[in-house]
Amino acid sequence: MKTVSSLPHEIAEEEHVWIPLSDGTRLAARIWRPTASDAEPVPAILEFIPYRKRDLTALRDSINHPYLAGHGYACARVDLRGSGDSEGVLVDEYLEQELQDGMEVLEWLASQPWCTGRTGMMGISWGGFNALQIAARRPPSLGAIAALSYTDDRYADDVHYMGGCLLGDNLSWAATMFAYTSCPPDPELVGDRWRKMWRERLEGSGHWLEAWLEHQRRDDYWRHGSVCEDFSSVQCPVLGVSGWADGYSNAVFRTLEGLDVPRKGLIGPWSHKYPHLGKPGPAIGFLQSLVRWWDRWLKDVDNGIMNGPMLCAWMQESVPPSTAYEERPGRWVGEPSWPSPHVRRIPYPLGLYQIGKEGQELSSRPLSVESPLSVGQYAGKWCSYNAPPDLPYDQREEDGGSLVFDSDPLTERCEILGGAVADLSIEVDRPVAMVAARLSDVDEDGRATRVTYGLLNLTHRNGNAEPEPLVPGQRYQVRVQLNGVAQAFPPGHRIRLALSTSYWPLAWPPPEPVQLTVYPEQSSFELPIRPVREPDELPTPLFHEPEGAEPLASTHLSAGEQKWQISKDLADYSSALEVVKDLGVVRFDDIGLDVERRAEETYSWSGDDFDSVRGDVEWTMGFSRGDWSAGTVTRTTLTSTRTQFHLHAELDAYEGGQRVYSDNWDRWIPRDHV
């Protein structure tokens, strides 16, 4: 990324500003704005997230917000209630209180003398979520949003559940927020009140995994904040952005289809990152495009930002399987609308055993599989956070425990854009079961690179609100939706569909082993084929090289550790996936603050004992400056029986090396068709 030192507007930074709310709580803000805005007001842009503006997002914020401010905007990075240096307690995601707070913050920004009264919201992940949710409330000042790595459906397409299956990331994400919400504010900003504020968080934030496990089906808890319930509630322009290695790319397709406002969609090869910082590359000049977006909708500049395709997507070329990529080869393609008139959905009958061999006699022989728990250990993360090696490895490691359907070697290039669907005629031998469907690109040497996948809890076959147990031995017709993707398959390669009855630890297994029988003659695999055509008519250049403001100075005082290790003991058949994400100790030079972050995740099991499945996550967070130090150690363990989940968690807080607070959670939660 190119660092830009000269911007159109000279800017000033206000490192700590209190924003008062109507209930007396104050939120902590960091604001960058043009120095001339006192006399010449500018629009304001809000990023509203819980990840600590003074330290944990400070580096990223220093790249993004001064750049936008230097192009004529007042940018506010505000800590949510109960996070960072803000007052109050944060007890869950996207609660009504959070959305109301966001509305009040926008109103405060719009009323400042340096603001024109027009505002926008932007953010990645949490900030993308609440930008869309607050837009649905139609605050008067809000002129547009830019949502990245977001969802419009909090149950069906978020970190918690997928296809009605409980995701392993539900545990790791809950453990992450358990650690983050237990962190203290900075005494340098909040003064002697920091201990009282910290204590309120330690006592009041709770363990969010408990609530998430108490809602295992789509109910009002998840409908709240799910904009897909009423797309018409959003009346401002929306820029939706994600990446194919991200967990949140599907929402871009749905919001383009569901909204009836000016909208643009952008999906690149990236993981859970802003596109100008995007990996796998190529990264793009996203901040330049974002300036044009805000200029159009907050300053009424007729700059052509809405010209060209509604959706720009990175058509990925074939690559060998790897758990990390520096770059994904490919090209940009554009679609005038979504659904696109250029994409044809073509079903291929599985009864041919080989996808695409039309005209051959269908086989009537049913095929059965009972997958071992080891299927899924090479799946990578549900969402790649660009913490290599968190992408899926060679799928041959998984295919041995799966039903596999291969095409003939392709005689010509094939491109897909959108979400594939497996339409399956099946029966199972247990009342609760799941199926994982994986689409892979198989090269001439047999290496299999996972392109996309989908999960379905078969008790959710008729919807996520009212699960229905299966009758063993009864035939069902089910549809497994795979994540959307843009992928090219070259001549000579095969397209593979693999089906398994477990996918641990990406998804929590069913209560007991399941045998799945598939009837190929009544099953098919539907691909969204995008005909190969002449180069798309896209502006040249479509995107400039990535650039941003100069990042703030920081010093790595000690290196971190990264590990992603699979182990198996052939004496007792115990297996484990161990993940370590350690950022070491980083000093923020401008404020003299040292920050430590380390997470250790272990997902273990023994043979095919489904009662042995276990997830353990431990976080260490530390903050120090001079003689002052404070931090926490949090531990979360999730296990299950055939009828219940068992959550055990521990929280220990330390000041100056002495433990000052401790708490424990021990909860049993009934399984609800999961």
N, C-alpha and C positions, 0 to 999 in steps of 0.2 A: 504494500500500500504506500502510495506517495503521500508524504506529509506536506501539507500546505501551510506555509507560514504567513502568507499575505492574502488577506480576505477583503472583499469589497467594503466591509464595515468594520471599524474599530469596535471592539467589544469590551465590556466590563463583566466581571464575575462577582456575584454575591454568594459566598460560600455557604452561609447559613441564614435562612430566612424562615421565620415562623408564620405559618398560615393558620389563622384561627378558624375553628369550626363552630357551628351553632350550639353544640353541647358543651363547649368550653375546652375541648381537646385541641391541641396544637400539633400540626404536622410540620415536619422539617423539610425544607426545600433548598435546592441549590439552583441558582438562576444565572444564566448567561444572556446578555442582551446588548444590542448596539448602544454605545455611549450616547449617540444622538437621539435615542428613543425618548429621553425626557422631554425633548421639544418636538420630536417627530415620532409619534407612537407607531408601534409595529404589532402584527399578530403574535399570539403566544401559542407555543406548542408544549403539550404536557406529556411526560412519561411518568407513570404512576405505578410503582412496583415495590416489593418488599425486600429487595436484595442489597440494602445498605449503600446509600449514595456516597458516603464518606470513604469507604474502603472497597467493598467487594465488587461494585460496578464502577468504581472511580476511574479506572483506566479506560474502559470502554466509553464511559460518559464523556471523558475528556477528548476523545476522538470525534464523537458524534455531535454533541450539543454546541460546542464552540464553533464548529463548522457551519451548522445551520444558523446560529446567531450571527456569524460573520456574513451571512447572506440576507440579513434583514429580519430576524425573528427573535423573540424572547423565548428562550427555552428553559423549562422548569423540570427538574428531576426531583420528584417528591417521593419520600418514603411513606409507605402505607402506615396507617394507624398500627402501633405496636411493633414496628420494625425500624431498624436503623436508629435514627435519633428522634423519631416521632413519638409522641405520647400515646398512651393507651395500650391495649392488648390485642394481638392478632390471633383469632381462634379458628380460622378456616379460610378457604379460598372463596372469593367472589360473593361474599355474603351481601345482603341488602345494605348493611352498614357501609361496606366498602364502596358500593356503587353510589350511595348517597354522599359519602365523603368526596368521591371523584366529581360529582356534580357541583358540590360546594367549592372545590378547588378551581374548577373551570370558571365558576361565577366570580371568584376572587381574582383570578388572573384577568378576566375580561374587564374588571372594574378598575384595574391599576392605571394610573395616569400615563404609563409608558406603553399601554396596550390599546389597539384600535377597537377593542371589543369583540374581535374575531379570534377564535381559537381552533386548534387541531389537537388530536391525540395520536401518539405513535408508541410502538413498543413491540418487543419480541417475546413470545411465550406469554407470561402473565400479563405483560403490558399490552400484548395484542388481544388477549382475551377481554380485558376490561375496557379496552378502547371500543371493541365491537359491542359489548354489553351496555356501556354508557351511551354509545351512539343510539342504541335502541330506546333510550330514555328521552332522546331529542332535546338535550340542553340547548337553550336559545343561541348561545355563542358558538356552538360547535359547527364548523364549516366543512370538515373532512377528517378522515382518519387514515392512518397507514398501519395495518395490522400484519405482523409477521409471526409465523409459527404459532398459529392460533387454531381454535376450533369454534364452530357454531353449535356443537352438540356435545355437552359435557359428559354424557353417559356413553354414547356409542363410539365416540372418536376422541378420547382423551387418554391421559396416562393411567387411568384407573381400570377401565374395562374395554375390551375389544370383542365385538361379536358376542357379548354376554360372558366372555371369559375374563377372569381376574388376571391382570397383568402383573408380572414380577416387578415392573417399574412402579406399580402402585406402592409396593413396600419401600423401594429405594427412594422414591420421591417423598413419601411420608417421613422417612427417616431424615431426609435432607431438610425438610421444613421443621422437623422436631429440633434439629441442630440450630437452624437459622433463627427460629423464634425464641430460642433461649439465650441469644447473644445480648450483651449489654450495650447501652448507648455509650457515646464517647463523653467522658466527663469534661473534656476541653470545651465541648459545645453546650451541654445541658447543666454543667455545674454539679454541685453537691447532691442534686436530686437523682443522680445516675443510679445509686444503689436502690432507692425506692422504685424507680422505673423498672430496673432490672428484676427486682423481686416480684413486681406485679406480673411481668412476663413469665418468670419461672413458675409462679403459682397458677397463672390463668390461661396460658396458651393451650395446654392439654396436648394429647397425642392424636393427630387428625386421622390416623389410620383406623381408629376405632369407629369414627363416624362413617368413613368410606366403606368399611366392612359391614356396617349396619344397613347399608343401602346397596344391595347386590342386584337390584333390578331397577329399571328406569321408572322412577317415581318423581314426586314433586321436588324432592331434594336436588335431583339432577336437571329437571326441567327448568328450574330457576337458573337464569343466566344462559340458557341454551337458545340462542337467537333463531335457530331453525324452527322453533315453535311458531314464530311469526316474523318472517323476513320483512314484511311490510313495515314493521316498526322502525327499521333503519331508513332514514330519509336523507342522509348526507352521502357524498361520494366516498367510495371505499377502495383503497389499494390493498390487495391481499397478496402476501408473499410467503414462500416457503422453499424447501429444498427436498430433493428426492431421498436424501439420507436422513431427513428429519422425520419425526413421527407425525407431523401435522400437515402433510401436503394435501390430504383429501378435502379439507375445508375450503381451499382455494377454488376447486371445481364447484363445490356446492354453493358457495356464496356468489360466484359468477352466474350460476343458473338460477338461484333463488331470489337475488336482489333485483330491484327495479329502480336503480339509481345509477349515475355515472360510476363505472367500476373498471378496474384493471386487475389482471392476475399475472403473477410472475413466479415461476418455479424453476430454480436452477439445480445444480448438482450437489448443493451444500448440505451440511448437517445443521444442527440447531444454532446457527450463527447469522448475524447480519451479513448480507451479501457482499459488502465491501471488505469483510473479514472472512469471507466464506471459504471453507474447506469441506470436502475436496474442491479444488479449483475447477474452472477459473473463477476467481472473485471478479466483481464488476464495480463500476463507479456508481454505486447505489445512492450515495449521498447527493451526487449531482442530480440524479433522477428525482430524489426526494425533494430537493429545492424546487425543481420544476413543478412537482405535484402541489406543493404548498403555494407556490406563486400563482398557479392557476385557480386554486379554490379558496385561498385566503387573501389574495391580492387582486384577483380578477384579471390576471395577465393572460392574454390569448396567445399561449406559447406552443400550441399543438400537442400537448402532452397526451391528449385523448385520441390523437390520430393513430392509425395503424391497428394492429390486432388487439382484441380484448385480452387474449391470453398469450403470453410469451413463455415458452417452455424449452428447457435444454434437452434435446434429443440425444440420449446417451448412446455411445458406441459400445460394442462388446469389449469387455475387459476380463482378464483372468481373475479367478477368485482371490480376494485379499481382505484382510481385516482393516486395512487403511489404504487410502489413496491420496497422493498429493494433488492429482488432477484427474478428472474424468473427461476423456475425449468425447467430442460431440459437436453439435451446432444448435443455434437458436432456430426454433420454428414458431410460427404464429398462427393463431386461429381467430377468425372474426367474431366468434361468439362461442358460448358453451351451453349446451352440447354443440359440438362443431358439425357443420354439414359435411365436412371432409372425412369424418371418422365413421367407419362402418363396423357394426358389431356382428361378428361372424361366429356361429357356434360350430364346434368340431366335436363329433360324437366320440366318446371314449370307447364305445364298443369296437372300434377299429383297433384298439390297443395302441395305435400309433396315430397321433393327432394329424389330421389333414389328408389321410389316404382315402379320399372319397371314392365311392363306387364299389367298395369291397363289402363282402358279406359281414354283417355284424356278428360278433361273438356273443353268445348268451351265457357264458360261464361266469358265475359270480366270483368276485375276488375278495379275500378277507385279509385283515391285518390287525394285530394287537401290538402297538408300538411300545418299545421299552422306554423307560424314563430318560434314557440318554439322548433320545431324539430331541434336539433343541439346544444342546450344550454348545453348538457352533452357530447359533442363531444371531449372536450379537445382541445389542440393546434394542428394545422396542423403538427408542429414539436415539440416534447417534448424537452425542453431545460433543463430537469432535474430541473425544478422549480415547484415541487409538490404544489398543485395537478393538473397537466396539462395533465393527461392521461384520456381517456374516462371513464365515469361512467356506471352503469348498463343500458343496452340498452332498458330495458323495459320502461324507462322514455321517449324513443324516438319512440318506436315501435307503440304506440297508434296513431300516426299521419302518419303511413307508411303502405304500403302493405307488408305483412309478409308471407314468404314461409318457412315452416319447414320440415325437414326430419323426418322420423320415428326415434325413439331411435336407436342409432347404436348398432349393435350386435357384432361388433368387432372394434378394434382400427383403426382409419383412420388418416393418416398423409398427409399433403400437403406441397409442396415446390415450390414457384414461385407465379405468379400472376393469380388470378381467373378472369373470364370474365362473365359478365351478357349480354347475347344475347337476346334482347328484341324486340318484336313487339308492337309498341305503337302508340297512337295518343294523341294529346293535343288540348286544346281549345284556345291557345294563340300563337303568332308568335315567342316569345322568351320564352324558358323554360329550366329547368335543371332537372337532376335526380341524386340523391345520392344513391349509392348501398352499403349496409353494410353487411359484413359477420360476424356472431356472433356464439359463442360457448354457447349453452344453456344447463345448468346442470339439474339434476333431480328435483331440486326445482324451476326451471323456471328462475333462474338468467342468464342474457345474457351478456357475455363478448365480446366486439367488438374485432375481430381478425384483420380485415383489412377493407378497404373501397375504393371506387372510385367515382369520380364525372365526369359528362359530361354535358356541355352546349350543348343542343340539336341542336343549330344552327351550332355547330362545328362537326356535325355527319359525315361529309365527309372530315374533315380536319380542321386544325387551321388557315390556311392562308386566306381562303375565306369563311367566315360564310354565311350560307343561312337561311333566316327566314323560319319558319315552316308554313304550311298551316293548319289552324285549321280543325280538322276532318279527315285529310288525314293520312293513315297508313304509318309508317316508321319502318324499321328494323335497330336497332342501337346496337352498342357494347360498353359496359361500362367496361373499364379496371380498375381492382382493384390493389392496391399496392401489391407487392410481399411480401411473408411472409413464415416462416416455423412454422407449428403449428400441434400439435397432438390433436385429438379429442378422448376421451376415450369411451368405451362401455357405453351405457345408456344415453349419451348426444345426443342432436340434433344439426344439422347444420342449421343455419337460414340465409336466404337472406331477407333483408328489403329494400324497395324502397321508397324514399320520394322525394317531389318536392321542398324542401328547406332544407338547412343545415346551418343555421345562428347561431352563427357568424363565423363558420369555413370558410364558403363561402358566398359572398355577394348574396342576393336573386335576382331573376329575377325582371323585372320592375313591375309586377303585379301578383296576385295569379294565379296559373295554376292548371287545373285539368288534371291529367295524367291517361290515360286508357291503361292497359296492356292486351294483348291477350295471355293468358298462353299457349294455344296449339301451338303457333308459337314462343314461348320463351323458353330459356334454361339457365342454369347456369353451366359454365365450370370450373371444379376444377383441379388443377395440383396435381394429386395423386402420392405420392411417396410410393411405396409398402413397408410395414413394413418388414424388413429383419433382419438378424443377425447383431450384432454390426458392425459398419463400421470399416474397417481396417485403423485406424488412428495411427500415431506415438504416443507412450506413453512416457512421457506426451506430449500432443499436445501443451500445453502452460504451462509455469511456472507461479509461483505466481507473481502478479504485484509488480514492484519495480521502483524506480526512485531516482533522486538526492535529497538531502535535500532541502526542500522548504525554500525560504527566510523568514525572520522573519517579522511578521506583528501583529498588535494589534487591536482588535475590540474596538473602543472607545465608540460606541453606537450600540445597537442591531437594526436590521432592522425589518420590518413588512412584513408578507406574507398574502395575502388574495385571495380567489377565491370564490366569493359569488354570488348566483343567487337570485334575488328578483322579486316579482310580486305583484302589487297593484290591488286588485280585485274591487276597486272603479272605477278606470279609465283604467284598463287593461294594465297599463304600466309595462314593464319588463326590467330587466337589468342584465347583467353579469359584475361584477366588479372584476378586477384583480389588485393586488398590489404586485410589486416585489421591495422590498426595502433592499438594502445591508447594510444599516446603514452607519457608518463612520469607515473607516479602515485606520490605520496608517502604512505606509511602514517604518519600523524602520530604515533601512539602509540609507534612504535619508530624513527622517523626514517629509514625505509628507502625509497629511490627504486627503482622497478621499471619497466623498459622491456620491451615486447613488440611485435614486428612480424613478420608473416608475409606473404610474397609468393608467390603461386601463379600459374604460367603453364602453360596447356594449349594446345599448338600442333599444327598439321598443315598439309600442303600439298596443295591440291586433293583428289583421291581416292587419294593415295599412302598406303596403309595402313602402309608402313614408315616414314613421316615422323611418325607420332604420337609425341608427347613430352610428359612432365609434368615441370615444374621447381618445386621448393618451397624457399624460403630463409627461415630463421627467425633473428631476432636477439633474444637475451635478455640483459638487463643488470640488475645489482643494485649499489647504491652507498649508502654512508653515510659522511659525512665524507670522510676521506682514503682510505677503502677502496672498491674497486670490483672487480667480477668479472663475467664474462659469456661468452657463446658466440655464434658464428655457425655455423649448420649449413646445408648445401646438399644436396638430394637430387634426382637426375635419374633418371627411368625412361623407357627407350625399348624398342623391340622390333623383331625381324625376324619372318619367318614361322615361325621355329622356336625363337626364344629371346627371353627378356627380358634387358635389360641394366640393371643397377643401378649407378649411380655416386653416391658420397656423399662429403662433406667435412665435417670438424669442426675448428673452430679455437676455442681457449679463451684468454681474455685476463684478466690481472690488472693493474690499474693502467694499462691501455692497452698493455701489453706481451703479446705472444703467448707463452703458457707451455705450450701443448700443441697438437698437430695430428695428424690421422689421416685416412686415405682408405680408401674401399671401392670395389672394382671387381669386380662379380660378373656372370657370365653364367649364366642359369637356364633350362633347357629349358621350352618351353611344353608343357603337358599338356592337350591338347584344349580350350584356352582361346583 
